Structure formats: structure tokens, C-alpha cells
Amino acid sequence: MRIDMPPRRPRGESIIPMINVVFLLLIFFLLTAQITQSPPFELEPPESEAEISSRHGEEQRDRNVLYVSTAGELAYNETRGDDIWAEIGARKGGAPLEIRADKGVNATQVAALLKRLREISDAGAQLVVSGG
């Protein structure tokens, strides 16, 4: 009696090339993604000796940041100069406005800025400093 070998099953497609492509795409997106928004001009925040609370869980896109340079330039989102006041006044509620000022900005400039913000918006404001 002669027993024939059972026919071989065809092998399935290998998924190794697909895994390689997925990893290459992952590396590409990690290298080209902008993790945080860069400030519109060079800033060195003032230092604080007080303990600074950490806000790691907060989403970057939910923050409203007003940048102030040493020269007195203002930037909010894509807006520059005096046009920022209309945009800040138009925003409704939400998270408090973060003020990121260079350490060379005069305190009287910051006080005047806070006064103007209070006039046009009811949302709070926070001055961001670095730990010293």
C-alpha cells in the first residue's frame, strides 16, 4: 500500500515588510512633528525662588500664551503688535492667559499689560517664570 504525502499548504504573506514600513513611518512622524510651539522671539523667563507647581497633564493646545519681548513686542497666537488686543478680547472664558515675558521686561510694562488685560477680558492671567 502506498501512502501519498499530503499536499503542502501555501505559505501566507510575510508581514515583516509591513512592520518595517510602519516603524519607518513612526520614526518619520516623530522626527518631523512639532512637539511644542516655539516662541515667536527669543525669550529668557525671569527666575523665581518660590516653589513652582507642575502642570504636565494640561494639553498644549488649550493654553493661551501672550509673549512679551525685552523690546516690548507682543505676540498672541499668530497675531503681533497692537492687533492682539482685539483677539484677546474676543476669546470667551477658558483657561487663564499665560504671560511669558523676557526677564529684561520692566515691571511697570508688565503692570500696564495686566491693567489692559483686566479692562478687555474677564479671564485670569498667569506670569510664567522659571525655577531658580
BELURGI-V220837 format. One record per residue. N is the residue number from 1. PSI is psi in whole degrees, 0 to 359 (NA if undefined). OMEGA is omega in whole degrees, 0 to 359 (NA if undefined). BURIAL is b if it has 16 or more other ideal C-beta (glycine too) atoms within 10 Angstrom, else e. Layout:
n-><N/N>
psi-><PSI/PSI>
omega-><OMEGA/OMEGA>
burial-><BURIAL/BURIAL>
//
This chain:
n-><1/2/3/4/5/6/7/8/9/10/11/12/13/14/15/16/17/18/19/20/21/22/23/24/25/26/27/28/29/30/31/32/33/34/35/36/37/38/39/40/41/42/43/44/45/46/47/48/49/50/51/52/53/54/55/56/57/58/59/60/61/62/63/64/65/66/67/68/69/70/71/72/73/74/75/76/77/78/79/80/81/82/83/84/85/86/87/88/89/90/91/92/93/94/95/96/97/98/99/100/101/102/103/104/105/106/107/108/109/110/111/112/113/114/115/116/117/118/119/120/121/122/123/124/125/126/127/128/129/130/131/132>
psi-><133/129/124/147/141/148/144/141/142/139/144/170/143/138/1/313/324/320/319/318/319/316/322/319/319/314/318/312/326/323/330/349/148/107/313/155/129/146/151/340/164/127/143/106/153/157/152/144/349/157/133/129/147/141/56/330/349/139/139/321/344/353/145/117/129/121/138/122/170/325/358/8/142/142/133/118/238/359/143/156/211/349/345/332/320/319/319/320/333/339/142/120/218/200/152/153/128/133/116/98/148/152/347/355/134/145/327/328/317/319/317/322/315/322/315/321/320/326/325/346/144/355/151/174/147/130/122/127/164/152/141/NA>
omega-><183/181/178/176/178/181/179/176/178/180/178/178/178/179/180/179/179/178/178/180/180/179/177/177/178/179/179/182/177/181/184/182/175/185/179/178/179/180/182/175/184/180/170/186/177/181/180/176/178/178/184/180/181/180/185/185/184/180/181/186/180/184/175/186/174/181/178/180/178/180/180/177/179/177/177/187/180/185/180/174/184/179/182/185/178/181/178/179/182/183/185/173/178/182/177/179/176/177/177/182/175/182/178/180/181/180/179/176/179/179/178/178/179/178/180/178/180/180/187/185/178/177/181/178/179/175/182/179/176/180/184/NA>
burial-><e/e/e/e/e/e/e/e/e/e/e/e/e/e/e/e/e/e/e/e/e/e/e/e/e/e/e/e/e/e/e/e/e/e/e/e/e/e/e/b/e/e/b/e/e/b/e/e/e/e/e/e/e/e/e/e/e/e/e/e/e/e/b/b/b/b/b/b/b/b/e/e/e/b/b/b/e/e/b/e/e/e/e/b/b/e/e/b/e/e/e/e/e/e/e/e/b/e/b/b/b/b/e/e/b/e/e/e/e/b/e/e/b/e/e/e/b/e/e/e/b/e/b/e/b/e/e/b/b/e/e/e>
//
